[in-house]
Amino acid sequence: MRKKHHHKKKPSFTKKWSAKLHLWFGLSIGIIVFIVSLTGTMYVFKDEIQGALRKDAIYVKAETITQKPLSIETLREKVALEINEKYPISSVEIPLDKNKSYEFLYYEKDKKSWNYFDEVKINKLIYVNPYTGEILGIYNEKYDLFPILKAIHWSLLLKADWGKYVVGIPVILFIIMLITGIILWWPKSKKTAKGRFWFNWENVKNWKRKNYDLHRILGFYASFIALLLSLSGIYFAFPWVKNAFNFTLSGSVDLPKEKEIKSPDSLLTKNNSVFDLTAQETRKLYAGSSSFRIPLNGKNKKGKELKNIPVIVYGENGKFAIRNQIVFDKYSGKLLSNKPHQELNNAEKYANANYDIHTGSYFGLVGKIIWFITGLICTSLPITGFLVWLGKKKKGIKTLS
């Protein structure tokens, strides 16, 4: 009597090509996915770790607190004199919490360099007691763990302007891998779906099967958050992605451009208390905010000269999503414009929130924990995926021999 042979159905065209793309892209960008995922995962709890390690520098002693802090110009001179750097102080971040210190930042970049360590001339953060002028902490951020992790994650320590594409292109391929992975995971029927949602290892002793399940099941659960992480990542890297978001959210490819504000006070001699006037007015307007940043060197992030003093006000500690902008005349300190978060369009709000979404801080501590777990899984996927491929390759060699 002849035995019946049950022939396996050939995979559909979609699954066949999904498998090929998943394999080809996985072998070509696996190492970059591993590095980017690992550094991103390690970066998630940056604020919490630094907050614990720098507690003595962040908070001032209660007995030193007075009704009025020293002027910003006085504090700047004290910092410049003690630190004695050849570069000017870039900015100061002032917390609205009276128990916290001011953060003076030195930051300069070299446009002609090709790697992170040459590009960043200086990135030094100075914590200062605003009531006494005492320097509570000096941190060379250029060589600190978290900025280096961020630079690896962003550009593999290459120059940021073009290194972001070295990471960005593999991330686009990773997005395709996530989609093809979901297609390959998708069960054909309810019967086959049972073993796809959780591990069933009661009678499984083979490590290859366990490794395959780790790749398939964990990959499925992580894929949806990983898609959000990847999309928010390439938002930073590619202008066309940002433009697509802008158009979807607000109907326009470009974000509204800030109009140049001219003030008659710009003809006057500069008021020495201009920074204190801006700080005083900012505290009045946004008393419930977390902190605000004032540029002190008269330049923006790109090194171009500022015609006024733009002050960024952060609504919540450790977050950038709720951001208000005030502009003051750089000679008199007169208020020229005030653009609160509520008046921004959807595209502008998302632009401010994208960093928080990418790091998980937008969703609070729970979001960070989920992002951290997702990052660990994404870090493991190139390893488990490679072992799956290696196991199949060895099996094929044995079959041929």
C-alpha positions in Angstrom: 0.0 0.0 0.0 1.4 3.4 -1.0 2.0 6.1 1.6 0.4 9.4 1.0 2.9 12.2 0.5 1.8 15.5 1.9 3.4 18.1 -0.2 4.0 21.5 1.4 2.3 24.4 -0.3 4.7 26.7 -2.1 5.0 30.1 -0.4 3.1 32.9 -2.0 4.9 35.4 -4.2 4.7 38.0 -1.4 6.2 35.7 1.2 8.9 34.4 -1.2 10.2 37.9 -1.9 9.7 39.0 1.6 12.0 36.2 2.7 14.6 37.1 0.2 14.6 40.8 1.0 14.7 40.0 4.7 17.7 37.8 4.3 19.7 40.1 1.9 19.1 43.2 3.9 19.7 41.4 7.2 23.1 40.1 6.1 24.2 43.5 4.6 23.1 45.9 7.4 23.0 43.5 10.5 26.1 45.0 12.1 24.8 48.6 11.8 21.4 47.6 13.1 23.2 46.0 16.1 25.3 49.1 16.8 22.6 51.6 16.4 20.1 49.6 18.5 22.6 49.0 21.3 23.7 52.6 21.5 20.1 53.8 21.4 19.1 51.4 24.1 21.9 52.6 26.3 20.9 56.2 25.8 17.3 55.8 26.9 17.8 56.5 30.6 20.4 59.2 30.2 18.5 61.8 32.2 17.9 59.5 35.1 21.5 58.3 35.3 23.0 61.7 34.9 20.5 63.2 37.4 21.7 60.7 40.0 25.4 61.0 39.2 25.4 64.8 39.1 23.0 65.5 41.9 25.4 67.6 43.9 26.1 69.8 40.9 22.5 70.1 39.8 21.1 71.2 43.1 22.4 74.1 45.2 22.7 74.0 49.0 19.6 75.4 50.7 21.5 77.7 52.9 23.0 79.5 49.9 19.7 80.4 48.4 18.9 84.1 48.5 15.9 86.1 47.2 17.7 87.3 44.1 20.5 85.5 42.1 23.6 87.2 40.8 23.3 88.8 37.3 23.9 86.6 34.3 26.7 88.8 33.1 28.5 88.5 36.6 28.1 84.7 36.5 29.4 84.5 32.9 32.5 86.5 33.8 33.1 84.3 36.9 32.8 81.1 34.7 35.0 82.5 31.9 37.7 83.6 34.4 37.8 80.3 36.2 37.5 77.9 33.2 39.8 80.0 31.1 38.8 78.6 27.7 39.7 80.2 24.4 36.1 79.8 23.2 33.2 82.0 24.4 30.4 80.6 26.5 27.6 79.6 24.1 24.5 79.7 26.2 23.0 79.4 29.7 20.1 77.3 30.7 18.2 78.7 33.7 15.8 76.5 35.7 12.7 78.0 37.3 13.3 75.8 40.3 15.2 78.0 42.8 17.0 74.9 44.2 18.7 74.2 40.9 22.0 75.5 39.5 22.5 77.4 36.2 24.0 75.4 33.3 26.6 77.3 31.2 27.6 75.7 28.0 30.7 75.9 25.9 30.0 74.5 22.4 31.9 75.0 19.1 32.1 72.9 16.0 34.6 72.5 13.1 32.8 72.4 9.8 35.8 71.0 7.9 36.3 67.9 10.0 35.2 64.3 9.1 34.7 62.7 12.5 33.0 63.4 15.8 36.1 64.1 17.8 37.5 66.6 15.3 34.1 68.1 14.6 33.3 69.0 18.2 36.0 71.5 19.2 34.5 71.9 22.7 31.4 70.7 24.5 31.7 71.6 28.1 28.9 72.0 30.7 29.4 74.1 33.8 27.0 73.9 36.7 27.0 77.2 38.7 25.3 78.2 41.9 23.4 81.4 40.8 23.4 82.9 44.3 27.2 82.6 45.1 28.8 82.1 41.7 30.4 78.9 42.9 31.1 76.4 40.2 29.5 73.1 41.4 30.6 70.9 38.5 32.5 70.9 35.3 31.7 68.1 32.7 33.6 67.7 29.5 30.6 66.4 27.5 32.7 65.8 24.4 34.3 62.7 26.1 31.3 61.8 28.2 29.6 58.4 27.7 26.2 59.7 26.6 27.2 62.2 23.9 29.6 59.6 22.4 26.7 57.1 22.4 24.5 59.7 20.7 27.2 60.3 18.1 27.6 56.6 17.4 23.8 56.3 17.1 23.5 59.3 14.9 26.4 59.0 12.6 28.8 56.1 13.7 31.2 58.9 15.0 31.5 60.3 11.5 30.8 64.0 10.7 27.1 64.6 11.6 26.1 66.3 8.3 26.8 63.3 6.2 27.3 60.5 8.7 23.6 60.6 9.4 23.1 59.1 5.9 25.5 56.3 6.7 23.1 55.4 9.5 19.9 56.7 7.8 20.0 54.4 4.7 20.4 51.2 6.7 17.5 52.3 8.9 15.3 52.6 5.8 16.3 49.1 4.9 15.6 48.0 8.5 12.1 49.4 8.1 11.6 47.2 5.0 13.0 44.3 7.1 10.4 45.0 9.9 7.6 45.0 7.3 8.8 41.8 5.6 9.3 40.2 9.0 5.7 40.8 9.9 4.7 39.3 6.5 6.8 36.2 7.2 5.4 35.9 10.7 1.8 36.2 9.6 0.1 32.8 10.1 -1.8 31.1 7.3 -4.6 29.9 9.5 -5.9 29.9 13.1 -4.2 26.6 13.8 -0.8 27.8 12.9 -1.3 31.1 14.8 -1.2 29.4 18.2 2.6 28.9 18.2 3.3 32.4 16.8 2.4 34.5 19.8 4.4 32.8 22.6 7.1 30.2 23.2 6.1 26.6 23.4 9.3 24.8 24.4 8.0 21.9 26.5 9.3 19.3 24.1 11.9 21.4 22.4 15.6 20.6 23.1 17.1 22.0 20.0 18.7 25.4 20.5 18.2 26.2 16.8 14.4 26.0 17.3 14.6 28.2 20.4 16.7 30.7 18.6 14.3 30.8 15.7 11.4 31.4 18.1 13.3 34.2 19.8 13.9 35.9 16.5 10.3 35.4 15.2 8.2 36.0 18.3 10.2 38.8 19.9 10.7 40.4 16.5 7.0 40.5 16.0 6.2 42.1 19.3 9.0 44.7 18.9 8.3 45.5 15.3 5.6 48.0 15.8 7.5 50.2 18.3 10.6 49.6 16.2 8.8 51.1 13.2 8.0 54.2 15.2 11.6 54.4 16.4 12.9 54.1 12.9 10.5 56.6 11.3 11.3 59.2 14.0 15.0 58.5 13.5 15.0 59.0 9.7 12.9 62.2 10.3 16.2 63.7 11.6 18.3 62.4 8.7 16.3 63.0 5.5 14.6 66.3 4.6 12.1 64.5 2.4 10.9 62.5 5.4 10.4 65.7 7.4 8.6 67.3 4.5 6.3 64.3 4.2 5.4 64.6 7.9 4.9 68.4 7.6 2.6 68.0 4.6 0.6 65.2 6.3 0.2 67.1 9.5 -0.3 70.7 8.3 -0.8 70.6 4.5 2.5 72.3 3.8 5.9 70.9 3.0 7.8 73.6 4.9 7.5 74.7 8.5 6.6 78.4 8.9 9.7 80.5 8.8 10.4 83.0 11.6 10.0 86.6 10.3 12.9 88.9 11.0 11.9 91.4 13.6 13.4 94.9 13.5 13.4 97.1 16.5 14.2 100.8 16.7 16.1 99.9 20.0 18.7 98.2 17.9 20.2 101.7 17.2 20.8 102.2 20.9 23.9 101.3 23.0 23.7 97.8 24.4 22.2 97.6 27.9 24.6 95.6 30.2 21.7 94.0 31.9 20.0 92.8 28.7 20.3 89.1 29.6 18.8 89.7 33.1 15.9 91.7 31.5 15.2 88.8 29.2 15.4 86.3 32.1 13.1 88.4 34.2 10.5 88.8 31.5 10.7 85.1 30.6 10.0 84.1 34.3 6.9 86.3 34.3 5.5 84.9 31.0 6.2 81.2 31.7 6.3 80.9 35.5 5.1 77.3 35.3 7.7 76.0 32.9 10.8 73.9 33.6 13.7 76.0 32.3 14.7 78.4 29.5 17.9 78.7 27.4 19.5 82.1 26.5 22.2 82.3 23.8 25.2 84.3 25.1 27.6 84.3 22.2 25.2 86.0 19.7 25.2 82.9 17.4 22.8 80.2 16.5 23.6 76.4 16.3 24.9 76.8 12.8 27.3 79.6 13.8 25.3 82.4 12.1 25.0 85.7 13.9 21.8 86.3 15.7 20.0 89.7 15.1 18.1 89.4 18.3 18.0 87.2 21.4 15.8 84.1 20.9 14.9 82.4 24.2 13.7 78.8 24.2 11.4 77.9 27.1 11.0 74.2 28.0 7.6 73.2 29.5 8.6 70.0 31.2 11.9 68.8 32.7 13.7 66.3 30.5 11.4 66.9 27.5 11.5 69.1 24.4 8.0 68.6 23.1 6.4 71.6 24.9 8.6 74.4 23.7 7.8 78.1 23.6 9.9 80.8 21.9 10.4 84.4 22.9 12.4 87.0 21.0 14.1 90.0 22.7 15.9 92.9 21.3 19.6 92.2 21.8 20.4 95.8 22.7 17.6 96.9 25.0 16.1 93.5 26.1 12.7 94.7 24.9 10.2 91.9 24.1 9.7 91.6 20.4 7.6 88.4 20.0 6.1 85.6 22.0 5.2 82.3 20.4 3.7 79.9 22.9 3.4 76.1 22.2 -0.4 76.4 21.8 0.0 78.6 18.8 2.2 76.2 16.8 0.6 74.2 14.0 0.6 70.4 14.1 3.8 70.1 12.0 5.7 72.5 14.3 4.5 70.6 17.4 5.6 67.3 16.0 9.0 68.8 15.1 9.5 69.7 18.7 8.2 66.4 19.9 10.1 64.1 17.6 13.2 63.8 19.8 11.0 62.9 22.8 9.1 60.3 20.7 12.4 58.8 19.5 13.8 58.4 23.0 10.5 57.4 24.6 10.5 60.3 27.1 7.4 61.7 25.4 5.4 58.8 27.1 7.0 59.2 30.5 8.8 56.5 32.5 6.6 53.7 31.2 7.4 54.8 27.6 11.1 54.7 28.4 10.9 51.2 29.8 9.0 50.0 26.7 11.5 51.7 24.5 14.4 50.1 26.4 13.0 46.6 26.1 12.3 47.2 22.4 15.8 48.4 21.9 17.2 45.2 23.6 15.1 43.1 21.3 16.2 45.1 18.2 19.8 44.6 19.4 19.3 40.8 19.5 17.6 40.5 16.1 20.8 40.7 14.0 22.4 38.0 16.2 19.4 35.6 16.3 18.8 36.2 12.6 22.4 35.5 11.7 22.2 32.2 13.7 19.0 31.2 11.9 20.7 31.8 8.5 23.9 30.0 9.7 21.9 27.0 10.8 20.1 26.7 7.5 23.3 27.1 5.6 25.0 24.3 7.5 22.0 22.1 7.1 22.1 22.7 3.4 25.8 21.7 3.3 25.1 18.5 5.2 22.3 17.6 2.8 24.5 18.1 -0.2 27.3 16.0 1.3 
